[in-house]
Amino acid sequence: MLETIVIGGGPYGLSATTHLRKAGVETKTFGSPMSFWRDHTPAGMMLRSALSASDIASPDPGTTLAAYLGGRGAVPEGPVPVSSFVDYGTWFQTRRLPDIDRRHITEILAEQDGFCVVAEDGETFRAKRVVVATGIAGFAHRPSAFEYAPSSLVSHSNDNPEPARFRGRRVGIIGSGQSAIETAALMSEAGAEVEVIMRAARIRWLHGAVSLRDQLGPLGRVMFPRTDVGSPPLNQVIARPALFRTLPAAARVSIDRRTMRASVAAWLKPRIDGVRLSTSRTVVRAEPRNDQIGLALDDASVRKFDHVVLATGFRINLARLAFLNRELLAALRRTAGYPHLNYGFESSVKGLHFIGATAAYSFGSVTRFVAGTTYSAAALSAAICSSSRRVPNTVAHPESALTSEDLTHA
Ligand SMILES: Cc1cc2nc3c(=O)[nH]c(=O)nc-3n(C[C@H](O)[C@H](O)[C@H](O)COP(=O)(O)OP(=O)(O)OC[C@H]3O[C@@H](n4cnc5c(N)ncnc54)[C@H](O)[C@@H]3O)c2cc1C
């Protein structure tokens, strides 16, 4: 019987494991390291988050993204290439978690004093606690108009449609967020004829809060927390997940919605010059015909494409996680697909924790981003240590606002 099993080899799984182990909690971790970033994002993509908001939290010094890139003389002037972030995560994993078990987990079974976790080859592992850190890849959202469209003609941005494959072809992109506009830029640069169709009336451009943070000195550091999620004043609440959790549910949902409205980093603006934008339009029907797909829009116009990319985001719904069986799902208190979590990211099933985007209903939008690893890993390990009566020796980043009260409370 292990103390803790972590499922997930992305930023959340890696940071949680390093914190738990540092605190002396015996932890085994499953997952393919950095697989989301490596396998689900197109070549040439950049991080939208600032470099300083993209550290995988670690209780040990010298593991920030800036330290990693600085050590290789590769700190970029502008946005960080996703390929550099994948290298960083892989370096972090190799140094801190070389024994990660890459097997996929197919089922979690509740037992009397813990859980039985089943790996893809049928081998079973028992643990008192399980931490689910499996990210958003399983929650890709496809609008109903595309329900029956074949994958040869319609892919989700999560399916990693490689831009170079679309040279000389007509591509429709649905969406108005970072993923839609960056995919449009990459496809257009690769030689595709691109049209973006969006419900929004315009693109919401985001002008880097981090540069303002630097320009405004001490005031900038107060106005723009390092987390780099949301605009003032909501960014202050988002940077304090413990405070966020104490707000009424309606306020939490409203803040999360406003923070997560589709928006795009302003550095992409010059890269979509050759891209046609159809704003304030909804796709009402998709009609595959031979090797093309026709889209009927709500203004009665029709478009024909060789391929359509749905950059339509992700909708968290625990019921879509294949490793959660009916018994566990029935015992999980949920709202709109998200679990209700206590201060230690523990669900209504004792010993079953959720970190990353699935924690956003309780802890806010910061848990949808790498910046949220700082608070999550520290609070999770403090809660687990406290329940097994250990003193946590992990330190939270000051701006993550993990107070001593949280730690004692945990
Ligand atoms: C296009 C795009 C751009 C983004 N850009 C940014 C950005 O600039 N900055 C930012 O902070 N965030 C960004 N995000 C959000 C990003 O997804 C999260 O910040 C980050 O990946 C969260 O890390 P995670 O560990 O929760 O999940 P992931 O990185 O998705 O890791 C999940 C892990 O779980 C493993 N796993 C899944 N299922 C199983 C299973 N059954 N058994 C075993 N292992 C399993 C996977 O192999 C993987 O290792 C972006 C998202 C998208 C879609």
The ligand as an SDF file (V2000), in Angstrom:
LIG
                    3D

 53 58  0  0  0  0  0  0  0  0999 V2000
   -3.4760   25.5630  -27.1840 C   0  0  0  0  0  0  0  0  0  0  0  0
   -3.2070   25.7240  -25.7100 C   0  0  0  0  0  0  0  0  0  0  0  0
   -2.2790   26.6580  -25.2660 C   0  0  0  0  0  0  0  0  0  0  0  0
   -2.0260   26.8150  -23.9100 C   0  0  0  0  0  0  0  0  0  0  0  0
   -1.1150   27.7550  -23.5090 N   0  0  0  0  0  0  0  0  0  0  0  0
   -0.8680   27.9070  -22.1970 C   0  0  0  0  0  0  0  0  0  0  0  0
    0.0770   28.8780  -21.7470 C   0  0  0  0  0  0  0  0  0  0  0  0
    0.6520   29.6390  -22.5200 O   0  0  0  0  0  0  0  0  0  0  0  0
    0.3240   28.9540  -20.4160 N   0  0  0  0  0  0  0  0  0  0  0  0
   -0.2990   28.1380  -19.5060 C   0  0  0  0  0  0  0  0  0  0  0  0
   -0.0100   28.2480  -18.3160 O   0  0  0  0  0  0  0  0  0  0  0  0
   -1.2000   27.2240  -19.9030 N   0  0  0  0  0  0  0  0  0  0  0  0
   -1.5070   27.0950  -21.2100 C   0  0  0  0  0  0  0  0  0  0  0  0
   -2.4330   26.1700  -21.6140 N   0  0  0  0  0  0  0  0  0  0  0  0
   -3.1210   25.3530  -20.6160 C   0  0  0  0  0  0  0  0  0  0  0  0
   -2.3460   24.0530  -20.3550 C   0  0  0  0  0  0  0  0  0  0  0  0
   -3.0980   22.9710  -20.8130 O   0  0  0  0  0  0  0  0  0  0  0  0
   -2.1050   23.8840  -18.8840 C   0  0  0  0  0  0  0  0  0  0  0  0
   -1.5070   25.0210  -18.3300 O   0  0  0  0  0  0  0  0  0  0  0  0
   -1.1540   22.7340  -18.5090 C   0  0  0  0  0  0  0  0  0  0  0  0
   -0.9400   21.8080  -19.5150 O   0  0  0  0  0  0  0  0  0  0  0  0
   -1.7220   22.0970  -17.3010 C   0  0  0  0  0  0  0  0  0  0  0  0
   -0.8850   21.0620  -16.8840 O   0  0  0  0  0  0  0  0  0  0  0  0
   -1.4870   19.6860  -16.3650 P   0  0  0  0  0  0  0  0  0  0  0  0
   -0.3670   18.9780  -15.7090 O   0  0  0  0  0  0  0  0  0  0  0  0
   -2.7220   19.9280  -15.5810 O   0  0  0  0  0  0  0  0  0  0  0  0
   -1.9950   18.9310  -17.6550 O   0  0  0  0  0  0  0  0  0  0  0  0
   -1.2060   18.3350  -18.9560 P   0  0  0  0  0  0  0  0  0  0  0  0
   -0.0360   19.1780  -19.2810 O   0  0  0  0  0  0  0  0  0  0  0  0
   -2.2570   18.1690  -19.9560 O   0  0  0  0  0  0  0  0  0  0  0  0
   -0.6970   16.9250  -18.4370 O   0  0  0  0  0  0  0  0  0  0  0  0
   -1.5710   15.8270  -18.2500 C   0  0  0  0  0  0  0  0  0  0  0  0
   -0.7640   14.6020  -17.9920 C   0  0  0  0  0  0  0  0  0  0  0  0
   -1.6270   13.5430  -17.6160 O   0  0  0  0  0  0  0  0  0  0  0  0
   -1.2700   12.3600  -18.3240 C   0  0  0  0  0  0  0  0  0  0  0  0
   -2.4590   11.5110  -18.3870 N   0  0  0  0  0  0  0  0  0  0  0  0
   -3.6690   11.8370  -18.8720 C   0  0  0  0  0  0  0  0  0  0  0  0
   -4.5130   10.7750  -18.7070 N   0  0  0  0  0  0  0  0  0  0  0  0
   -3.7950    9.8010  -18.1050 C   0  0  0  0  0  0  0  0  0  0  0  0
   -4.0940    8.4670  -17.6720 C   0  0  0  0  0  0  0  0  0  0  0  0
   -5.3060    7.9430  -17.8120 N   0  0  0  0  0  0  0  0  0  0  0  0
   -3.0950    7.7380  -17.1180 N   0  0  0  0  0  0  0  0  0  0  0  0
   -1.8520    8.2710  -16.9660 C   0  0  0  0  0  0  0  0  0  0  0  0
   -1.5310    9.5180  -17.3290 N   0  0  0  0  0  0  0  0  0  0  0  0
   -2.4830   10.2650  -17.8860 C   0  0  0  0  0  0  0  0  0  0  0  0
   -0.7690   12.8660  -19.6530 C   0  0  0  0  0  0  0  0  0  0  0  0
    0.0500   11.9030  -20.2970 O   0  0  0  0  0  0  0  0  0  0  0  0
    0.0340   14.0880  -19.1890 C   0  0  0  0  0  0  0  0  0  0  0  0
    1.2990   13.6650  -18.7500 O   0  0  0  0  0  0  0  0  0  0  0  0
   -2.7210   26.0070  -22.9690 C   0  0  0  0  0  0  0  0  0  0  0  0
   -3.6590   25.0710  -23.4170 C   0  0  0  0  0  0  0  0  0  0  0  0
   -3.9130   24.9410  -24.7640 C   0  0  0  0  0  0  0  0  0  0  0  0
   -4.9460   23.9530  -25.2210 C   0  0  0  0  0  0  0  0  0  0  0  0
  1  2  1  0
  2  3  1  0
  2 52  2  0
  3  4  2  0
  4  5  1  0
  4 50  1  0
  5  6  2  0
  6  7  1  0
  6 13  1  0
  7  8  2  0
  7  9  1  0
  9 10  1  0
 10 11  2  0
 10 12  1  0
 12 13  2  0
 13 14  1  0
 14 15  1  0
 14 50  1  0
 15 16  1  0
 16 17  1  0
 16 18  1  0
 18 19  1  0
 18 20  1  0
 20 21  1  0
 20 22  1  0
 22 23  1  0
 23 24  1  0
 24 25  2  0
 24 26  1  0
 24 27  1  0
 27 28  1  0
 28 29  2  0
 28 30  1  0
 28 31  1  0
 31 32  1  0
 32 33  1  0
 33 34  1  0
 33 48  1  0
 34 35  1  0
 35 36  1  0
 35 46  1  0
 36 37  1  0
 36 45  1  0
 37 38  2  0
 38 39  1  0
 39 40  1  0
 39 45  2  0
 40 41  1  0
 40 42  2  0
 42 43  1  0
 43 44  2  0
 44 45  1  0
 46 47  1  0
 46 48  1  0
 48 49  1  0
 50 51  2  0
 51 52  1  0
 52 53  1  0
M  END
$$$$
